[in-house]
């Protein structure tokens, strides 16, 4: 949660006054700078040059790690997290726990594996490689291509592949493989990101140096939405944290592990297998405490969806018995997790409608005018459009032509009607834009300006009919034509 403090309240007046039986008299007044307000414990504070608090944001606990197929999880003693917050006008430095730092600017320099649009209009997936020596970087690039292609073959990612940018950060390790502290080993390797097995005492849990991983992401792709570290080691392993995921790359299951783990860091999904313990602290989008009324009630009874225990914890419920990659190594999400993935895709986008034409909010329409938008959605279309003028439906295509004088509020509602989403309470798959049309003085100023002026009465006339192209290209109105007889 973000807290803002007005900079106009960052100083106060201190006055020295004398009070006696005759009244009060002002002797002196000085401006006193307000003392620097503290941020709440565990919050990153953003301050101006005088130390005044402009904003603050909570720091999430990033110490949770798990690996698919092992059935164990751990909370590490130490971990790093990426924290994002607005940078208000006048901000100078950030402060946390008494340490102050001025931010630096670092342009992205990662390799674009596939790029579909500007960073701020797409989801950015970033791959890093650990345990690849300089002469193995070609192998690393091939691993990224292979695992990225597999991820985009999974629905819903495949249907929305045009909304993703894929980046690769190339950094060679001095030694190949990963460090092994599993099964009593003490095999340390000199690698770029310090990845190692045996994290938290779990043999197949594969962790890295958080500071090195997240520092590289901040320097090269600061707007990353999902981060995956590929580890060049043949030993089965991985980790699913909500800051970044790790995976070994060896076939046949390396790609499956990678897809499962990025379900944590990109979508926020929980593991659907059991850690063997109970916990009443909270629940995830696919792990519910209440099995009688889970958040996915709209799916219950369809595609084998119900409520089954356990889900991460013994007292939590998962949507399906076995049919999900968040439970076992397989190619597909269950219906509930797929729905959450679609919602996550749209949550990472700025909005569905990126721009509109005309760009102005108020438009004078005295001749044929085309209205359209640039919108983000599934590959090959799939968005629905509804145009209304003062509440009356006037079109359902991606663009609309107003053929003649028109006034009123022209509204376009755009939405993704995918059957993969049945519950969207926050309206993430829906967007609306409005123009205010005006044609005063362009046609008749009497009556309804959206209709043509009546023809003059010329006495004896025969009545034929001629088409008048009305307000919209898709709407043809037949208006009586009066032809005067000689």
C-alpha positions in Angstrom: 0.0 0.0 0.0 1.3 3.4 -0.9 1.1 6.4 1.4 1.6 9.9 0.0 2.4 13.0 2.1 1.8 16.5 0.6 5.0 18.5 0.3 3.0 21.6 1.1 2.8 20.3 4.7 6.5 19.9 5.1 7.1 23.0 7.1 5.4 24.9 10.0 5.4 28.3 11.6 6.6 28.8 15.1 5.5 32.1 16.7 6.5 33.8 19.9 3.5 35.6 21.4 3.0 37.6 24.6 -0.3 37.2 26.5 -1.5 39.5 29.3 -4.7 41.0 30.5 -4.7 43.5 27.6 -4.6 40.8 24.9 -1.9 39.0 22.8 1.0 40.5 20.9 3.2 38.8 18.2 6.9 39.2 18.9 8.6 36.8 16.4 7.8 34.2 13.8 10.1 31.7 12.2 9.6 28.9 9.6 10.5 25.5 11.1 11.2 22.6 8.8 9.1 19.6 9.7 11.0 16.7 11.1 11.5 13.8 8.7 8.6 11.4 9.2 9.6 7.8 9.7 8.4 5.1 7.4 6.7 2.1 8.9 9.0 -0.8 9.8 9.8 -2.8 6.8 8.8 -0.1 4.3 11.0 1.5 1.7 10.8 5.3 2.2 11.2 7.8 -0.7 12.3 11.2 0.5 13.1 14.6 -0.9 16.4 16.4 -0.6 15.5 17.6 2.9 14.6 14.2 4.1 10.8 14.6 4.1 8.8 11.5 3.4 7.1 11.6 0.0 6.0 8.0 -0.3 6.6 4.6 1.1 5.9 1.0 0.0 5.9 -2.3 1.9 8.7 -4.8 1.3 7.4 -8.3 0.8 9.0 -11.4 2.3 10.8 -13.1 -0.5 12.3 -16.0 1.5 9.8 -18.7 0.5 11.2 -21.4 -1.9 9.8 -24.7 -3.2 10.5 -27.3 -5.9 8.0 -29.3 -7.9 8.1 -33.1 -7.4 9.8 -32.9 -4.0 6.9 -32.0 -1.7 9.0 -29.8 0.5 9.3 -26.0 1.0 11.5 -23.8 3.1 11.7 -20.2 4.3 15.2 -19.1 3.9 17.1 -17.2 6.6 18.0 -14.5 4.0 16.7 -13.4 0.6 16.5 -10.4 -1.7 13.4 -8.8 -3.3 12.7 -6.2 -6.0 10.6 -3.4 -4.7 8.8 -1.0 -7.1 7.3 2.3 -6.1 6.3 5.6 -7.8 9.0 8.3 -7.9 7.2 11.6 -6.9 8.3 15.0 -8.2 11.0 16.3 -5.9 12.2 12.9 -4.7 15.9 12.6 -4.1 16.8 9.3 -2.4 15.4 6.1 -0.9 15.8 5.0 2.7 15.3 1.7 4.5 16.6 0.7 7.9 18.7 3.8 8.2 20.5 3.3 4.9 20.1 6.0 2.3 20.7 5.5 -1.4 20.3 7.8 -4.5 18.9 5.8 -7.4 20.8 5.3 -10.7 19.6 5.0 -14.2 20.6 2.0 -16.2 19.2 1.4 -19.7 18.2 -2.2 -20.7 21.0 -4.0 -22.5 19.8 -7.6 -22.6 19.5 -9.5 -25.8 16.0 -9.5 -27.3 15.1 -13.1 -28.0 11.6 -12.0 -29.3 10.2 -8.5 -29.1 6.6 -7.7 -29.8 6.3 -4.1 -28.6 7.6 -1.4 -26.2 8.6 -2.6 -22.7 5.8 -0.5 -21.1 3.2 -2.1 -23.3 4.2 -5.8 -23.0 5.1 -8.4 -20.5 8.8 -8.9 -20.2 10.2 -12.3 -19.4 13.9 -12.4 -18.6 16.2 -15.4 -18.7 19.5 -15.6 -17.0 22.0 -18.4 -17.3 24.2 -19.8 -14.5 27.0 -22.3 -14.9 27.5 -21.6 -18.6 31.2 -20.9 -19.4 32.1 -18.5 -22.2 32.3 -21.4 -24.7 28.9 -22.7 -23.5 26.9 -19.4 -24.1 25.7 -20.8 -27.5 24.2 -23.8 -25.6 22.6 -21.3 -23.1 21.0 -19.4 -26.0 19.7 -22.7 -27.4 18.3 -23.6 -24.0 16.5 -20.3 -23.7 15.0 -20.7 -27.2 13.9 -24.3 -26.4 12.3 -23.5 -23.0 10.8 -20.2 -24.2 9.2 -22.0 -27.2 7.8 -24.7 -24.8 6.4 -22.0 -22.4 4.6 -20.3 -25.4 3.2 -23.7 -26.4 1.2 -23.8 -23.1 -2.1 -22.2 -22.9 -2.9 -19.4 -22.2 0.6 -18.2 -23.1 0.4 -19.4 -26.7 -2.8 -17.5 -27.4 -1.3 -14.3 -26.0 2.3 -14.7 -27.3 2.1 -11.3 -29.0 1.9 -9.7 -25.6 5.3 -11.0 -24.5 8.9 -9.7 -24.9 11.5 -12.4 -24.2 15.0 -11.2 -23.0 18.2 -13.0 -22.4 21.0 -11.8 -20.2 24.4 -13.2 -21.3 27.0 -13.6 -18.5 29.6 -16.3 -18.6 30.6 -18.3 -15.5 34.1 -19.2 -14.7 33.1 -22.8 -14.1 30.4 -25.0 -15.6 27.5 -26.4 -13.6 26.2 -25.4 -10.1 27.5 -25.8 -6.6 26.3 -28.9 -4.8 25.6 -28.9 -1.0 23.0 -31.7 -1.4 23.4 -35.2 -0.1 26.4 -34.3 2.1 28.4 -32.8 -0.8 30.6 -29.7 -0.6 31.3 -29.1 -4.3 31.5 -25.3 -4.7 31.6 -23.8 -8.3 32.6 -20.3 -9.4 29.5 -19.3 -11.3 27.9 -16.0 -12.4 25.0 -16.1 -10.0 26.2 -18.5 -7.4 23.4 -21.1 -7.9 23.5 -24.2 -5.7 21.6 -27.4 -4.8 20.7 -28.1 -1.2 19.1 -24.8 -0.5 17.5 -24.7 2.9 18.6 -28.3 3.5 16.4 -29.6 0.6 18.6 -31.6 -1.8 16.8 -30.6 -5.1 16.0 -27.0 -4.1 18.0 -24.8 -6.4 18.7 -21.3 -5.1 21.0 -18.5 -6.3 22.6 -15.4 -5.0 19.5 -13.2 -4.9 21.5 -10.0 -5.0 23.4 -10.9 -8.1 20.2 -12.2 -9.9 18.0 -9.2 -9.1 20.8 -6.7 -9.5 21.4 -8.0 -13.1 17.7 -7.7 -13.8 17.5 -4.2 -12.4 20.5 -3.1 -14.5 19.4 -4.6 -17.8 15.6 -5.1 -17.8 14.3 -3.0 -14.9 10.6 -3.5 -16.0 10.8 -7.3 -15.9 7.5 -9.1 -15.1 8.9 -12.7 -14.9 12.4 -13.8 -14.2 13.8 -17.4 -14.8 17.4 -18.5 -14.1 18.5 -21.5 -16.1 21.2 -23.6 -14.5 23.5 -25.6 -16.6 23.6 -28.8 -14.5 22.2 -32.2 -15.2 20.8 -32.7 -11.7 17.0 -32.4 -11.3 16.1 -29.3 -9.4 14.5 -25.9 -9.4 12.9 -23.3 -7.1 9.7 -21.3 -7.3 9.9 -18.0 -5.6 7.7 -15.0 -6.3 10.7 -12.8 -7.2 12.3 -15.2 -9.6 12.3 -18.9 -10.5 15.2 -21.3 -11.2 15.3 -24.5 -13.2 17.8 -27.1 -14.4 17.6 -27.5 -18.2 18.2 -31.2 -19.0 15.7 -33.1 -21.0 13.1 -34.6 -20.7 11.8 -32.7 -17.6 13.9 -29.5 -17.6 11.3 -27.6 -19.6 8.4 -28.9 -17.4 10.2 -27.7 -14.3 10.8 -24.3 -15.8 7.2 -23.8 -16.8 6.0 -24.9 -13.3 8.4 -22.5 -11.6 7.5 -19.5 -13.7 3.9 -20.1 -12.7 5.0 -18.8 -9.3 7.0 -15.8 -10.3 4.8 -14.6 -13.2 1.3 -15.6 -12.2 1.6 -15.9 -8.4 0.3 -19.5 -8.3 0.9 -21.8 -5.3 2.1 -25.4 -5.4 -0.7 -27.8 -5.4 1.2 -30.6 -3.8 1.7 -30.9 0.0 4.5 -29.5 2.2 3.3 -31.9 4.9 2.2 -29.1 7.4 -0.7 -27.0 8.2 -1.0 -23.2 8.0 -3.9 -20.8 8.4 -2.0 -17.7 7.5 -3.4 -17.0 4.0 -4.4 -18.6 0.7 -3.4 -18.3 -2.9 -5.4 -18.0 -6.1 -5.3 -21.8 -6.6 -5.1 -22.8 -2.9 -8.2 -22.1 -0.8 -8.9 -22.6 2.9 -12.6 -23.0 2.4 -13.3 -26.0 0.3 -17.1 -25.4 0.4 -16.9 -22.0 -1.2 -13.5 -21.7 -3.0 -12.7 -18.6 -5.1 -13.1 -20.8 -8.3 -16.8 -21.7 -7.6 -17.7 -20.7 -11.2 -15.7 -23.7 -12.4 -16.9 -26.3 -9.9 -18.4 -29.3 -11.7 -16.7 -28.5 -15.0 -13.4 -30.0 -16.3 -13.1 -32.0 -13.1 -12.8 -28.9 -10.9 -13.9 -29.2 -7.3 -11.9 -28.8 -4.0 -9.3 -31.3 -3.0 -6.8 -31.3 -0.2 -4.0 -30.7 0.2 -2.7 -27.6 -1.7 0.8 -26.5 -0.5 -0.6 -27.1 3.1 -2.6 -29.9 4.5 -5.6 -27.7 5.3 -5.8 -25.9 1.9 -7.7 -27.0 -1.1 -6.7 -27.3 -4.8 -9.1 -27.1 -7.8 -8.4 -30.6 -9.4 -7.2 -33.9 -8.2 -4.2 -34.3 -10.5 -4.8 -32.3 -13.7 -2.4 -29.3 -13.3 1.3 -28.5 -13.8 1.3 -26.8 -10.4 0.8 -30.3 -8.9 2.7 -32.7 -11.1 5.0 -32.4 -14.0 2.8 -32.1 -17.1 2.1 -29.8 -20.0 -1.1 -28.0 -19.0 -2.7 -25.8 -16.4 -6.0 -26.7 -14.9 -8.9 -24.5 -15.8 -8.5 -22.4 -12.6 -4.8 -21.8 -13.0 -5.2 -21.0 -16.7 -7.8 -18.4 -15.7 -5.4 -16.9 -13.2 -2.7 -16.8 -15.9 -4.9 -14.8 -18.3 -5.8 -12.4 -15.5 -2.1 -12.0 -14.7 -1.3 -11.3 -18.3 -3.7 -8.4 -18.4 -2.7 -7.2 -14.9 0.9 -6.7 -16.2 -0.3 -4.6 -19.2 -0.9 -0.8 -18.8 -4.5 -1.2 -20.1 -6.2 -2.8 -23.0 -6.7 0.4 -25.1 -3.3 1.9 -25.7 -4.4 4.8 -27.9 -7.5 6.2 -29.7 -8.1 8.1 -32.9 -9.1 10.9 -32.9 -6.9 11.5 -29.9 -8.9 14.4 -28.6 -11.6 13.8 -26.1 -13.9 16.4 -27.7 -14.4 16.0 -31.4 -16.4 18.3 -33.8 -18.1 16.0 -36.4 -19.3 17.8 -39.5 -18.2 15.3 -42.1 -17.3 11.6 -42.3 -15.0 10.8 -39.4 -13.4 7.4 -38.5 -13.1 6.4 -34.8 -10.7 3.6 -33.9 -8.4 2.4 -31.1 -5.2 0.5 -30.8 -5.9 -2.4 -28.3 -4.0 -5.3 -26.8 -5.5 -8.7 -26.8 -5.1 -12.3 -28.0 -3.1 -13.2 -31.1 -5.2 -12.8 -34.3 -7.9 -10.6 -32.7 -10.4 -12.0 -30.3 -11.4 -8.8 -28.7 -15.1 -7.7 -28.7 -16.2 -4.1 -29.4 -19.4 -2.2 -28.5 -20.0 1.3 -29.7 -22.8 3.4 -28.2 -24.0 7.0 -28.8 -25.7 8.4 -25.7 -26.5 4.8 -24.7 -27.8 3.6 -28.1 -25.8 0.7 -29.7 -24.4 1.9 -33.0 -21.7 -0.6 -33.9 -19.8 -3.7 -33.0 -16.7 -3.6 -35.2 -13.2 -2.5 -34.3 -13.7 0.9 -35.9 -16.6 3.2 -36.6 -17.3 5.7 -39.3 -19.6 8.6 -38.4 -20.9 9.7 -41.8 -22.4 13.1 -41.0 -23.2 15.5 -38.2 -23.4 13.9 -34.8 -23.6 15.0 -31.2 -23.4 13.2 -27.9 -21.2 10.9 -25.9 -19.6 8.2 -28.1 -18.4 5.3 -26.0 -16.4 2.3 -27.0 -16.2 -0.7 -24.7 -13.5 -3.3 -25.5 -13.2 -6.6 -23.8 -11.7 -10.1 -24.1 -14.5 -12.6 -24.0 -12.2 -15.6 -23.7 -14.0 -18.7 -22.2 -10.9 -19.3 -20.1 -12.0 -16.6 -17.7 -15.3 -16.9 -15.8 -14.6 -14.5 -13.0 -13.1 -11.1 -13.4 -14.3 -9.0 -10.5 -11.7 -6.3 -11.1 -12.5 -5.9 -14.8 -9.0 -6.6 -15.9 -10.2 -7.9 -19.3 -12.3 -4.8 -20.0 -11.6 -1.2 -21.0 -13.7 1.8 -22.0 -12.9 5.1 -23.9 -15.3 8.0 -24.6 -15.4 10.9 -27.1 -17.7 13.9 -26.7 -19.1 14.6 -30.2 -20.3 18.1 -31.2 -21.8 19.2 -34.6 -23.4 22.5 -33.5 -23.6 24.8 -36.5 -22.6 22.0 -38.9 -26.1 21.0 -39.8 -29.5 22.1 -38.7 -29.4 23.7 -35.3 -33.0 22.8 -34.5 -34.3 19.4 -33.5 -32.0 16.4 -33.3 -28.6 17.4 -34.9 -28.0 13.7 -35.6 -30.7 13.7 -38.2 -30.9 15.5 -41.6 -32.9 18.7 -41.9 -36.4 18.2 -43.4 -36.9 19.0 -47.1 -39.1 22.1 -47.8 -42.7 21.6 -48.7 -43.1 22.3 -52.4 -46.8 21.6 -52.9 -47.6 18.8 -55.3 -44.9 16.1 -54.9 -44.5 12.5 -55.7 -42.9 10.5 -52.9 -40.1 8.1 -53.9 -37.4 7.0 -51.7 -33.6 7.4 -51.8 -31.1 6.1 -49.4 -29.4 8.6 -47.1 -26.2 7.3 -45.6 -26.9 8.0 -41.9 -24.9 8.5 -38.9 -22.7 5.4 -39.1 -21.3 3.4 -42.0 -23.0 0.2 -40.8 -26.4 2.0 -40.4 -28.4 3.0 -43.5 -31.5 5.0 -43.0 -34.1 5.3 -45.7 -35.6 8.8 -45.8 -38.6 9.7 -48.0 -37.6 11.8 -51.1 -40.0 14.5 -52.3 -39.7 15.4 -56.0 -41.6 18.5 -57.1 -43.9 18.1 -60.1 -44.0 20.7 -62.8 
